[in-house]
């Protein structure tokens, strides 16, 4: 398993999505998959007078809930 491999999620709220691996965390058996397991994050404004914003970030998932897809 490496960055750029295409995978299909087989469990969870994103079941059935096909995407590619963006980062691998081998020390805790987790991976970061693009556009899967999106979380909402509220960010404060950095400068005075700047308003905050709500952004979506990808969170990592466990290695056992996806399968490799080869073309």
N, C-alpha and C positions, 0 to 999 in steps of 0.2 A: 504494500500500500504506500502510495506516494502522492505528492501534490500534483494535481492535474488529472488524476484518475476519475472516471465517471462512475457514479454510484446511484443506487435507487434506495430510498428510505422504505423500510418494511414494517415499521411500527411507529406509534406516536401520532401526534396531531398533524404532522407533515407526511403521513404515509402515502406512498405512491409518487412523491416528487423525485425527479431526476436532476442531478446537479453534479458539480465537480468539487473535489477536495481542495480547500484553500490552505489548510495548515494541519499538521499532525502533531499531537502531544503524546509521545510514546510512554512517558513516565507514568501517566494515569489512564492510558488506553482510551483517549478521546480524540476526536477530529473536529475541525471547523469546516463545514460544508456551505458553499455559497447559497444564499437565499433559503436556508433551512433553519428552523428553530429561531426565528426572529423575535427579539425582545425590544420593548419600548423603553427608551431611556430619556429622562428629563434632564436637560442641560441648562445651567444658569448662564446668564450673560456674562461675558468676560470683562467688558469695560462698563464704566458707569453710563447709564442711559440705554445700554443695549438690552434688548429683551431676550428672554430665554427661549429655548426651542425644544421640540420633542423629536427625537430621531429614532430610527430603528437600527439595531445592531444584531449581527449574527452571534449566536451563542454556540458553544461546542456541544457535540452529541457523543454518546457512547459508541464504540466501534462495532458493537454487536447488532445494532438496529439498521444496518444497511447491507446491500449486496453489491458486488462489482458488476458493471455492465461492460461488455466488450463489443465493439462494432466491427 
